Amino acid sequence: MQSRESMDMPLARSLPAPLAPLATLAYNLRWSWHPQTIALFRQLDGDLWESTGHNPVLLLQTVERDRLEGAAADEGFLAELARVAADLDRYLGDNATWFGQRHGGGEAAQVAYFSMEFGLTECLPIYSGGLGVLAGDHLKSASDLGLPLVGVGLFYRRGYFDQSLDASGWQQDSDEDNDPARLPLAPVLGADGERLLLTLPFPGRTLTAQAWRAQVGRVALYLLDADVPANAPEDRGLTARLYGGDADTRIRQEFLLGVGGYRLLAALGLAPRVCHMNEGHAAFLALERARELMRARGLSFAEAREAANAGLVFTTHTPVPAGHDYFSPDLMERYFADYMRELETPLHELLALGRKVPDDYREYFCMTTLALRSAAHSNGVSALHGAVSRDMWTAVWPDRPAQQSPIGHVTNGVHLPSWLSREMAALYARFLGPDWGHGLDAAERRARAARIPAAELWRVHRQRRASLLTFARQHLRAQLERHGLSEPRAAGEAQVLNPAALTIGFARRFATYKRAALLFRDQDRLARIIGNPDRPVQFLFAGKAHPRDEGGKLLIQRIVELSRQEPFRGRLIFLEDYDMAVARFLVQGADVWLNNPQRPYEASGTSGMKAAANGVLNLSTLDGWWAEAWEAARDLPDPPGWAIGRGEQFDDAEHQAWVDSQALYALLEEEVVPAFYDRDAAGIPQAWTRRMRAALAELSPVFSTDRMVRQYTEEFYLPGLAVDRAMVAPVHRHRLTRAQD
C-alpha cells in the first residue's frame, strides 16, 4: 500500500526545505475540516487560494517563489506550520478514538464503503449533490471516530458539470478536465513501485483501470480511473463524467465500481469483512464477493452468496423510481454472460436476483433489487423514508406484509466540523463543551445551550449573514461579468441585498419534486411579504438541474426571470454553479432554511441539518429528516423552526402544491417574519435566539454523521463482522496471504 510520504514527496522536494511539511498537510484532506490548516494556506496567498478553488496542492504548485521564500524566512509562519503539522501527527497517531475505546480498535480496513460519488471538498469535484456529500461526510466521521474503514469510488476526469445561465436564464452545462497531478490525489502503486493496473473482462476486450488515492484523515479513499492508454477511446472515456452517458455507460461504470473496486482492494492486500453499498450503484460487488468465496473454498454459487451476503450493508437513498438503475436483459447478457460462466451459474439466475418478479423474463434488471436481495442489512435514510422504502420494495419479499420488509432506517447526518462556521464552532467549544455531541443527555445539552448569551449568539449570526451577503454580491458580480456586462456595470448591478433583511436560503438539486417554485404560486401575496419596508425579506437560491432534467431547468429559468422583474429585483437572487463552497456560505449565513419537497419524495435532506448546526431555523414540509426532527422538537416552548402543513398527502399533485403553498405563505406572514423582527430594546430577537439555541441543543448532536456512523457500526458493521469471522474468515486469511505473496 502506498505510504503517506510517497504521496507528498515530489511536492515537498519542490518547496523550500522549511516548508516541506506543507506538502503533507496538502495531501491529507483533513485540512478540509481543519480551519487552522486552511488559514495557513490562505496566508501564503489568499487570492490564489480562492482562484484555485481552495486547492492546496495547486496553490503550492503555482504560488510565486518569492512568497514561498518569504514564508520560509518568516518565524511566525514557521511556528504556526510546526503547530499545525504536529496537530495532524497527533490526530493520525491518536489511539484514544471512539472506536478504539468502545470496541478495542481492530485491524485495518475491516469495512469498505462503496459509493458512486464522494463530496469531500469543492476542489475535488467528483460529486453531484447530497448523496456524494453524505458519502464524504461518512468518511470524515469514520476518520474522527477511528473506525477501520476504506472508501472506494471512481475518479471522474470531467466531474459532474459546471453550471452557467444564458441570457434567458436557461442552464448551460460545461466542464473542465480534472488533472489528478494538480489535485490532492496520488497514484496507487504496486509492490514493484509501478502504477497498479487492474483488468476487467468486457465483451470482446479487456478494460484496464488505474487508481488514485485520496487520504481523508485516517481513512484512505481509492478512486478507479479508466483513462489509460491501453483502453479503446470509448472505454477511456468511461470515467469521464459522473452520471453521464446512456445505460451502456452506466452498466460499465457500475461494473468497474462494484467488481473492479472489490478486486482493487484484494490487489492492495486489503480484506474488508463488511462492505457498505451507498446506493445500488455498487451492487455488483455482491457477485464478486461470492465469486471470491467460490474460488477460495470450493463453494457453489448459492453457498457463496449466503456467506458473502452476511457482510453486506445496503443504504437506499431515494423513493423516486427514476433514481434507481435498471438494465435490459440484453444489456445484462452482453456484459455478464462470460462472468456468469465463471460463477458456474446460468444467466437467468443472475437476472432473477435483480427482478422483483424473478420469473418475469421481460422485467429489467434493477440494481436496487440486487442489493436488497444480497445485503444482510438494508436501510433507508430517515424514519419516513424507511417506511416508504418498505412499501416501495414489498414485491421483493412477496410472502411478507409491506411493513415487515427487512428495510430499517438510519437517519442521515452531517459532519459538523466541515459545515460549522469558525465563529459558531467557537461558541460550541466555549459553552457546550467537547462532549456535547455524545455523552450528554438532552436536559444537559439544553442547560448548556441556555448559557449562550442571546446577544453573543445574535452577534455571531449577524456576522455570518454579513459574510454571506458579501459573498453573494461577489458571486453575482462574477456571474454578470461572465454574461458580458462591463466591470463597472456588473459592480453596480451586484449591489443588491439588504444586510438587515430576513434572509431565506434555498439551495439543493433542482429536481421537480423538490418544488423550487412553490414559493411563487401567488406572486402578489409573495410581493406583499417581501416588499414591506419595515420588515423586508429576501431570498437566495442556488442549485443545479441534471443535464437531462428539462423540468428542473425550467424551474431555474422561471426563478431567474422573476429575479429580473419588479418587485423581486434585488430581493431574489439566483447564484450560479452551486458547489460545497457556495453551500457553506448559505447554510452558515441564512436566517431561515427553506425546504418544501412534495412528501414523501425527500428521502432525507441534509442541507437543513447543516443549517441547523449553525443556528439557522428550518422552514420545511414534514418530509425526510424534518418529519422526525419536528416530531421530537415541536412541543418545545421555542422549537428550532416551523413545519409547513401537518404532513397531509393528496393524490393530486396540483392540489398538494396549493395546500402547501397556502401554509407556507401563512407561516411567513404570521410567524416567521414577525418573530425575526420582534426585538428587545437592545435590538436582540430574544424568541428567535431561543429557537437558535434549540437548533444547537436538539438537532446538531442527533443529525450528525458521528451519530450516524456510530449507529451503522454498532447495528450493522459489528454484527456483520461477527458473522463474517464465523463464516468466511479463513477465506480472508487465504486472500491476504495470496496478495502478500
C-alpha positions in Angstrom: 0.0 0.0 0.0 1.2 3.5 -0.8 2.6 5.5 2.1 1.7 9.0 3.1 5.3 10.0 2.5 5.3 8.8 -1.1 2.1 10.9 -1.8 3.6 14.2 -0.8 7.3 13.6 -1.6 7.5 15.2 -5.1 5.7 18.3 -4.0 7.8 18.5 -0.8 11.0 18.4 -2.8 9.9 21.4 -4.8 9.3 23.6 -1.7 11.9 25.4 0.3 13.1 22.9 2.9 11.5 24.6 6.0 8.1 24.4 4.2 8.2 20.7 3.3 5.5 19.8 5.9 3.1 21.9 3.8 3.1 19.0 1.3 2.0 16.5 3.9 -0.8 18.9 5.0 -1.9 19.4 1.4 -2.3 15.7 0.6 -4.3 14.8 3.7 -7.9 16.1 3.2 -8.2 16.6 6.9 -7.4 20.2 6.0 -10.9 20.5 4.6 -12.3 20.4 8.1 -9.4 21.9 10.0 -9.6 25.7 9.9 -6.1 26.3 11.2 -4.6 24.4 8.2 -6.8 26.3 5.8 -5.7 29.6 7.4 -2.1 28.5 6.9 -2.6 28.1 3.1 -4.6 31.3 2.9 -1.7 33.1 4.5 0.6 32.1 1.6 -1.7 33.8 -1.0 -5.3 34.4 -0.2 -6.3 35.4 -3.7 -4.7 32.3 -5.1 -6.4 30.1 -2.6 -9.7 31.4 -3.9 -8.8 31.2 -7.6 -7.5 27.6 -7.3 -10.9 26.6 -5.9 -9.4 26.0 -2.4 -6.9 23.5 -3.7 -3.7 23.5 -1.6 -1.8 21.2 -4.0 -2.4 23.6 -6.9 -1.7 26.6 -4.7 1.7 25.2 -3.7 2.5 24.3 -7.3 1.7 27.8 -8.7 2.3 30.3 -5.9 5.1 32.7 -6.7 8.5 31.6 -5.5 9.1 34.9 -3.7 6.1 34.2 -1.5 7.4 30.8 -0.6 10.9 32.1 0.2 9.3 34.8 2.3 7.2 32.3 4.3 10.3 30.1 4.7 12.1 33.0 6.4 9.1 34.1 8.5 9.5 32.8 12.0 5.8 33.3 12.8 4.7 31.4 9.8 7.1 28.5 10.5 5.9 28.4 14.1 2.3 28.1 13.0 3.3 25.5 10.4 5.0 23.4 13.1 1.9 23.6 15.3 -0.4 22.6 12.5 1.8 19.8 11.3 2.2 18.5 14.9 -1.6 18.6 15.3 -2.1 16.4 12.2 0.5 14.0 13.6 -1.3 13.8 16.9 -4.6 13.3 15.1 -3.3 10.4 13.0 -1.4 8.8 15.9 -4.2 9.1 18.5 -5.4 5.6 19.5 -7.9 7.0 22.1 -10.7 7.3 19.5 -14.3 6.3 20.0 -13.9 3.0 18.1 -10.7 2.2 19.9 -12.1 2.9 23.4 -15.5 1.4 22.8 -14.7 -1.6 20.7 -11.0 -2.2 21.3 -9.6 -1.0 17.9 -9.2 -3.5 15.2 -7.4 -4.5 12.0 -7.1 -2.0 9.2 -9.9 -1.7 6.7 -12.4 -4.0 8.3 -15.2 -2.1 6.5 -15.2 -0.9 2.9 -17.6 1.8 1.8 -18.5 1.9 -1.9 -20.1 5.0 -3.4 -20.5 6.3 -7.0 -19.7 9.8 -5.7 -17.8 11.4 -2.8 -18.2 15.1 -1.8 -15.1 15.8 0.3 -14.2 19.3 -0.9 -15.0 21.6 -3.8 -11.6 21.2 -5.3 -12.2 17.5 -5.9 -15.4 17.7 -8.0 -16.4 14.0 -8.1 -19.9 14.6 -6.5 -23.2 15.9 -7.8 -25.2 16.6 -4.6 -26.4 15.2 -1.3 -25.6 11.6 -1.9 -21.9 12.4 -2.6 -21.6 14.9 0.3 -23.2 12.4 2.6 -20.6 9.8 1.5 -17.8 12.3 2.1 -19.1 13.2 5.5 -19.3 9.5 6.3 -15.6 9.0 5.6 -14.7 12.1 7.6 -16.6 10.9 10.7 -15.2 7.4 10.3 -11.8 9.0 10.5 -12.6 11.1 13.5 -14.1 8.1 15.3 -11.2 5.8 14.4 -13.3 3.3 12.5 -11.1 1.0 10.4 -12.8 1.8 7.1 -11.7 2.3 3.5 -13.6 4.1 0.7 -14.0 3.0 -2.9 -15.3 5.1 -5.8 -14.5 6.4 -9.3 -12.4 9.3 -10.4 -14.2 11.5 -13.0 -11.8 13.4 -15.2 -14.6 15.9 -16.0 -16.5 15.7 -12.8 -20.3 16.4 -12.8 -20.7 19.7 -14.7 -20.2 23.4 -14.3 -23.3 25.5 -14.4 -23.9 28.8 -16.1 -27.0 30.5 -17.3 -27.6 32.1 -20.6 -29.4 35.4 -21.2 -32.7 33.7 -20.9 -31.8 32.0 -17.6 -31.5 28.6 -19.2 -28.9 26.3 -17.6 -25.8 25.7 -19.7 -23.6 22.7 -18.9 -19.9 22.7 -19.3 -16.9 21.0 -17.7 -13.2 21.2 -17.3 -10.5 18.5 -17.1 -9.6 17.5 -13.6 -5.9 16.9 -13.8 -5.1 14.4 -10.9 -1.5 15.8 -10.8 -3.0 19.1 -9.6 -5.3 17.6 -7.0 -4.8 16.1 -3.5 -4.5 12.7 -5.1 -1.6 10.2 -5.6 -1.3 7.3 -7.9 -1.7 3.9 -6.3 1.4 1.9 -6.7 2.0 -1.8 -6.7 4.7 -3.7 -4.8 7.2 -3.1 -7.6 6.8 0.7 -7.2 5.0 1.0 -10.6 1.4 2.1 -11.1 -1.1 -0.6 -10.1 -3.2 -1.6 -13.1 -6.4 -3.6 -12.8 -8.0 -5.5 -15.7 -11.7 -6.5 -16.1 -13.4 -8.5 -18.7 -15.6 -6.6 -21.1 -17.3 -8.1 -24.2 -14.6 -8.8 -26.8 -12.0 -6.8 -24.9 -10.3 -6.1 -21.6 -10.8 -2.9 -19.6 -7.7 -1.6 -17.8 -8.0 0.8 -14.9 -5.6 2.6 -12.7 -6.4 4.0 -9.2 -5.8 7.2 -7.3 -5.7 7.6 -3.5 -7.2 10.4 -1.5 -6.2 10.4 2.2 -9.2 11.6 4.3 -7.7 11.9 7.8 -7.1 8.3 8.9 -9.2 6.9 6.0 -8.0 6.0 2.5 -10.3 6.6 -0.4 -9.4 4.7 -3.6 -10.8 6.0 -6.9 -10.7 3.9 -10.1 -9.9 5.6 -13.4 -10.4 4.1 -16.9 -8.5 6.8 -18.7 -5.4 4.8 -19.5 -3.7 4.3 -23.0 -4.4 0.6 -23.0 -8.1 1.2 -23.4 -10.1 1.9 -26.6 -11.3 5.5 -26.8 -14.9 4.6 -25.7 -13.5 2.9 -22.6 -11.0 5.7 -21.8 -14.0 8.0 -21.5 -15.9 5.6 -19.2 -15.0 7.6 -16.1 -15.0 11.0 -17.7 -18.3 12.2 -16.2 -20.4 11.4 -13.2 -23.9 10.2 -14.2 -23.2 10.9 -17.9 -23.9 8.8 -20.9 -26.5 6.1 -21.6 -27.4 2.7 -20.0 -24.4 1.1 -21.6 -22.1 3.7 -20.0 -23.8 3.3 -16.6 -23.6 -0.5 -16.5 -19.8 -0.4 -17.4 -19.3 2.2 -14.7 -21.1 0.2 -12.1 -19.2 -3.0 -13.1 -16.0 -1.1 -12.6 -17.1 0.3 -9.2 -18.5 -3.0 -7.8 -16.4 -5.7 -9.3 -13.3 -3.6 -10.1 -13.4 -1.9 -6.7 -13.6 -5.2 -4.8 -10.7 -6.6 -6.9 -8.7 -3.4 -6.3 -8.9 -4.0 -2.5 -7.7 -7.5 -3.0 -4.8 -6.4 -5.1 -3.8 -4.0 -2.3 -3.9 -6.8 0.3 -6.9 -5.4 2.0 -9.6 -7.8 3.2 -12.7 -5.9 4.3 -15.1 -8.2 6.1 -18.0 -5.8 5.7 -18.9 -3.9 2.5 -21.3 -1.0 2.6 -23.1 -0.1 -0.6 -24.1 3.5 -0.6 -27.0 3.2 -3.1 -27.3 0.4 -5.6 -24.6 1.5 -8.0 -22.1 -0.8 -6.3 -24.4 -3.9 -6.0 -22.3 -6.0 -8.5 -19.7 -6.3 -5.7 -22.2 -8.9 -4.1 -21.4 -11.1 -7.1 -17.7 -10.6 -6.8 -17.7 -11.4 -3.1 -19.4 -14.7 -4.0 -17.0 -15.4 -6.8 -14.1 -14.9 -4.5 -15.6 -17.3 -1.9 -16.2 -19.9 -4.6 -12.6 -19.8 -5.7 -11.2 -19.9 -2.2 -13.4 -22.5 -0.6 -14.9 -24.5 -3.5 -18.5 -23.4 -2.7 -21.4 -23.4 -5.0 -22.7 -20.0 -6.1 -25.7 -20.3 -3.8 -23.5 -21.3 -0.8 -21.0 -18.5 -1.6 -23.8 -15.9 -1.9 -25.1 -16.9 1.6 -21.7 -16.5 3.1 -20.9 -13.3 1.2 -24.2 -11.6 2.0 -23.6 -11.8 5.7 -21.1 -8.9 5.4 -23.1 -6.7 3.1 -24.8 -3.5 4.1 -27.0 -1.5 1.7 -28.4 2.0 2.0 -31.0 3.2 -0.4 -31.4 6.9 -0.8 -34.4 7.6 -3.0 -38.1 6.9 -3.0 -38.3 8.3 -6.6 -38.4 5.5 -9.2 -36.2 7.4 -11.6 -33.4 7.4 -9.1 -32.8 3.6 -9.4 -30.8 1.9 -12.2 -32.5 -0.6 -14.5 -30.7 -2.5 -17.2 -32.3 -4.5 -20.1 -31.9 -8.3 -20.2 -29.9 -7.9 -23.4 -27.5 -5.4 -21.9 -27.0 -7.7 -18.9 -26.3 -10.6 -21.1 -23.8 -8.6 -23.1 -21.7 -7.8 -20.0 -22.3 -10.8 -17.8 -22.6 -13.9 -20.0 -18.9 -14.8 -19.5 -18.9 -13.6 -15.9 -21.7 -16.0 -15.0 -19.9 -18.9 -16.6 -17.1 -18.2 -14.2 -19.7 -18.4 -11.4 -20.9 -21.7 -12.9 -24.4 -20.2 -12.8 -27.0 -19.7 -15.7 -27.5 -16.1 -16.6 -31.2 -16.3 -15.9 -30.4 -16.9 -12.2 -28.5 -13.7 -12.1 -31.3 -11.8 -13.8 -33.7 -13.2 -11.2 -31.7 -11.6 -8.5 -32.4 -8.2 -9.9 -36.1 -8.6 -10.6 -39.0 -8.1 -8.3 -40.7 -11.0 -10.0 -37.8 -13.4 -10.6 -39.5 -15.4 -13.4 -40.7 -12.3 -15.4 -38.3 -12.5 -18.3 -39.4 -9.1 -19.6 -38.6 -7.3 -16.4 -35.5 -5.2 -16.4 -32.7 -5.9 -14.0 -32.7 -3.4 -11.1 -29.5 -2.7 -9.1 -31.5 -1.8 -6.0 -33.3 -5.2 -6.1 -30.0 -7.0 -6.4 -28.7 -5.0 -3.4 -31.8 -5.7 -1.3 -31.6 -9.4 -2.1 -27.9 -9.5 -1.2 -27.5 -7.4 1.9 -27.8 -8.7 5.4 -28.8 -5.2 6.5 -30.7 -2.7 4.4 -31.9 0.8 5.4 -33.5 4.0 4.3 -32.0 7.3 5.4 -34.8 8.7 7.6 -37.7 7.1 9.6 -40.2 8.2 7.0 -38.0 7.0 4.1 -37.6 3.6 5.7 -41.4 3.2 5.8 -41.7 4.4 2.2 -39.0 2.0 1.1 -40.6 -1.0 2.8 -43.7 -0.2 0.9 -41.9 0.6 -2.4 -40.0 -2.7 -2.4 -42.5 -5.0 -0.9 -42.6 -7.2 -4.1 -39.0 -8.3 -3.3 -40.5 -10.2 -0.4 -44.0 -11.3 -1.6 -44.6 -13.5 1.4 -44.4 -10.6 3.9 -46.6 -7.7 4.6 -45.0 -4.4 3.3 -44.2 -3.1 6.8 -42.4 -6.3 7.7 -40.0 -6.0 4.8 -36.4 -6.1 6.2 -35.6 -2.5 5.5 -34.8 -0.4 8.5 -33.6 3.2 8.7 -30.5 5.1 9.8 -31.2 8.7 9.5 -28.5 10.7 7.7 -26.3 13.3 9.4 -23.7 15.8 8.5 -20.0 16.1 9.5 -20.2 19.1 11.8 -16.6 20.2 11.6 -16.9 20.5 7.8 -20.1 22.7 8.0 -19.9 24.8 11.2 -18.6 28.3 10.7 -15.5 29.1 12.7 -17.4 31.6 14.8 -20.2 29.1 15.6 -17.7 26.4 16.3 -16.0 28.7 18.9 -19.4 29.1 20.7 -19.9 25.3 20.7 -16.4 24.9 22.3 -16.9 27.6 24.8 -20.5 26.9 26.0 -21.4 23.3 25.0 -18.0 21.6 25.7 -16.1 18.9 23.8 -18.5 16.2 24.8 -21.7 17.9 23.7 -22.2 15.6 20.6 -22.3 12.4 22.6 -22.3 11.5 26.3 -24.8 14.2 27.3 -28.5 13.7 27.8 -30.9 16.1 26.3 -31.5 18.0 29.5 -27.8 18.8 30.0 -27.5 19.9 26.3 -30.4 22.3 26.8 -28.9 23.6 30.0 -25.6 24.3 28.4 -27.2 25.9 25.3 -29.2 28.1 27.5 -26.0 29.6 28.9 -25.1 31.1 25.5 -25.9 34.8 25.8 -28.5 35.9 23.3 -26.5 39.0 22.4 -23.4 36.9 21.6 -25.3 34.3 19.6 -27.0 37.1 17.6 -23.7 38.9 17.1 -22.1 35.8 15.6 -25.1 35.1 13.4 -25.2 38.7 12.1 -21.5 38.4 11.3 -22.2 35.2 9.3 -25.1 36.8 7.5 -22.9 39.7 6.5 -20.3 37.3 5.2 -23.0 35.5 3.1 -24.2 38.7 1.6 -20.7 39.9 0.8 -20.0 36.5 -0.9 -23.4 36.6 -2.8 -22.6 40.1 -4.2 -19.1 39.0 -5.3 -20.5 35.8 -6.8 -23.3 37.7 -8.6 -20.8 40.3 -9.9 -18.7 37.5 -11.4 -21.8 36.0 -13.0 -22.7 39.3 -14.6 -19.2 39.8 -16.0 -19.3 36.3 -17.5 -22.6 37.2 -19.1 -20.9 40.1 -20.9 -21.5 43.1 -18.6 -18.7 45.6 -18.2 -16.9 45.6 -14.8 -18.5 48.9 -13.7 -22.0 47.9 -14.7 -21.6 44.4 -13.1 -20.3 46.0 -9.9 -23.4 48.3 -9.8 -25.9 45.5 -10.6 -24.4 43.4 -7.9 -25.0 46.0 -5.1 -28.2 44.2 -4.0 -29.4 42.6 -0.9 -30.2 44.3 2.4 -27.8 43.4 5.3 -30.6 43.8 7.8 -33.3 41.9 6.0 -34.6 38.5 6.9 -32.6 36.3 4.5 -34.1 32.9 3.5 -31.9 30.3 1.7 -33.0 27.6 -0.7 -30.2 25.5 -2.2 -30.3 21.9 -3.5 -30.5 19.8 -6.6 -33.3 21.2 -8.8 -35.4 18.0 -9.1 -39.0 18.8 -9.8 -40.3 17.0 -6.6 -38.3 19.5 -4.5 -40.7 22.2 -5.8 -38.3 25.1 -6.0 -41.1 27.3 -7.4 -43.7 26.6 -4.7 -43.0 30.0 -3.2 -44.1 31.7 -6.4 -47.6 30.3 -6.9 -49.1 33.5 -5.6 -46.7 36.2 -6.7 -48.9 39.1 -5.5 -49.0 37.6 -2.0 -45.3 37.0 -2.0 -44.7 40.5 -3.2 -46.5 41.9 -0.2 -44.4 39.7 2.1 -41.1 40.8 0.7 -42.0 44.4 0.0 -42.8 45.6 3.5 -40.3 48.4 4.1 -40.4 47.9 7.8 -40.0 44.1 7.6 -38.1 43.3 4.4 -37.5 39.7 3.3 -35.0 38.4 0.7 -34.3 35.0 -0.9 -31.1 33.4 -2.1 -31.5 30.4 -4.5 -28.8 28.0 -5.8 -28.7 24.6 -7.3 -28.2 22.5 -10.4 -30.6 20.5 -12.5 -29.4 17.3 -14.1 -28.3 17.9 -17.7 -31.2 15.8 -18.9 -33.8 17.2 -16.5 -35.7 19.7 -18.6 -38.3 20.2 -15.9 -35.6 21.2 -13.4 -34.0 23.6 -15.9 -37.4 25.2 -16.5 -37.7 25.8 -12.7 -34.3 27.6 -12.7 -35.2 29.7 -15.7 -38.5 30.7 -14.1 -36.8 31.8 -10.9 -34.1 33.8 -12.8 -36.8 35.5 -14.9 -38.7 36.6 -11.7 -35.4 37.8 -10.1 -35.1 40.3 -13.0 -38.6 41.7 -12.6 -40.1 44.1 -10.1 -40.9 43.7 -7.2 -38.5 40.8 -6.9 -35.5 42.5 -8.4 -32.7 42.8 -5.8 -34.7 40.7 -3.3 -34.5 37.4 -5.1 -31.0 36.2 -6.3 -30.0 33.0 -8.0 -26.4 32.0 -7.5 -24.9 30.0 -10.4 -22.7 26.9 -10.2 -23.7 25.6 -6.7 -21.0 23.6 -5.0 -19.7 22.9 -1.5 -18.2 26.3 -1.1 -21.4 28.1 -2.0 -23.3 25.7 0.3 -21.1 26.6 3.3 -21.8 30.3 3.0 -25.5 29.7 2.6 -26.0 27.2 5.5 -23.8 29.3 7.8 -25.3 32.7 7.0 -29.0 32.4 6.1 -31.6 33.2 8.8 -34.1 30.6 7.6 -33.6 27.4 5.5 -36.5 26.7 3.2 -37.2 23.2 2.1 -40.6 22.3 0.6 -40.4 18.9 -1.2 -43.5 17.0 -2.1 -44.0 14.5 0.7 -42.8 11.7 0.8 -40.2 12.1 -2.0 -37.4 13.7 0.0 -35.5 10.7 1.5 -33.6 12.8 4.0 -32.4 16.3 3.0 -29.1 17.0 4.8 -28.8 20.7 3.8 -31.3 21.6 6.6 -29.1 19.7 9.1 -26.1 21.8 8.1 -28.1 25.0 8.5 -29.5 23.9 11.9 -26.0 23.2 13.2 -25.2 26.9 12.5 -28.4 28.1 14.3 -30.3 28.6 11.1 -34.0 27.9 11.6 -35.7 25.4 9.3 -38.9 26.0 7.4 -39.9 22.7 5.8 -42.6 20.4 4.8 -42.8 17.3 7.0 -40.6 15.1 4.8 -37.3 13.3 5.2 -35.3 14.2 8.3 -37.5 17.1 9.2 -40.5 14.9 9.9 -38.7 13.2 12.8 -36.9 16.3 13.9 -40.2 18.2 14.2 -41.9 15.3 15.9 -39.2 15.4 18.6 -39.0 19.2 18.9 -42.4 20.6 18.1 -43.6 20.7 21.7 -40.7 22.8 22.9 -41.5 26.3 24.1 -39.4 27.6 21.2 -38.9 24.9 18.6 -36.0 25.2 16.1 -38.1 26.1 13.1 -41.5 25.6 11.6 -43.4 22.8 9.8 -45.2 23.6 6.6 -48.5 21.8 6.9 -49.2 18.7 9.0 -48.0 16.0 6.7 -51.1 15.9 4.6 -50.7 13.8 1.4 -53.0 14.2 -1.6 -53.0 12.1 -4.8 -53.5 15.3 -6.9 -50.0 17.0 -7.0 -51.5 20.3 -8.1 -53.9 20.3 -5.1 -51.0 19.3 -2.8 -48.9 22.2 -4.1 -51.8 24.6 -3.5 -52.4 23.4 0.1 -48.7 23.6 0.9 -48.1 27.0 -0.6 -51.0 28.4 1.4 -49.5 27.0 4.6 -46.1 28.5 3.6 -47.5 31.9 3.0 -49.4 31.9 6.3 -46.3 30.9 8.2 -44.2 33.6 6.6 -46.8 36.3 7.3 -48.0 35.2 10.8 -45.0 33.6 12.4 -41.6 33.7 10.7 -41.4 37.4 9.7 -42.9 38.7 12.9 -40.6 36.5 15.0 -37.5 37.8 13.2 -38.4 41.5 13.7 -39.6 41.2 17.3 -36.6 42.8 19.0 -35.9 44.0 22.6 -34.5 47.4 23.4 -31.0 46.2 22.5 -32.2 45.0 19.1 -32.0 41.3 20.0 -34.8 39.0 18.8 -35.0 37.1 22.1 -37.5 34.5 21.0 -35.6 33.9 17.7 -32.3 33.3 19.6 -34.1 30.8 21.9 -35.1 28.9 18.7 -31.5 29.1 17.6 -30.4 27.5 20.9 -32.9 24.8 20.4 -31.4 24.0 17.0 -28.0 23.7 18.6 -29.1 21.6 21.5 -31.8 19.4 20.0 -30.8 18.9 16.4 -27.0 19.1 15.9 -25.9 16.2 18.1 -28.6 13.9 16.7 -28.4 14.7 13.0 -24.6 14.4 12.7 -22.5 11.8 10.9 -20.8 11.0 14.1 -24.1 9.7 15.5 -24.9 8.1 12.1 -21.5 6.3 11.8 -21.7 5.0 15.4 -25.2 3.7 14.6 -24.0 1.9 11.4 -21.1 0.5 13.3 -23.0 -0.9 16.3 -26.1 -2.0 14.4 -24.7 -3.3 11.1 -20.9 -3.4 10.9 -20.1 -5.1 14.1 -22.8 -7.8 13.7 -21.6 -8.3 10.1 -18.0 -8.7 11.3 -19.0 -11.2 13.9 -20.9 -13.4 11.3 -18.1 -13.0 8.8 -15.5 -14.2 11.3 -17.5 -17.4 11.8 -18.4 -18.0 8.2 -15.6 -16.6 5.9 -12.6 -15.6 8.0 -10.5 -18.4 6.6 -11.1 -17.0 3.1 -9.9 -13.6 4.0 -6.7 -15.1 5.5 -6.2 -17.0 2.3 -6.8 -13.9 0.2 -4.5 -11.7 2.3 -1.7 -14.3 2.1 -2.1 -14.6 -1.7 -1.9 -10.8 -2.1 1.2 -10.6 0.0 2.8 -13.5 -2.0 
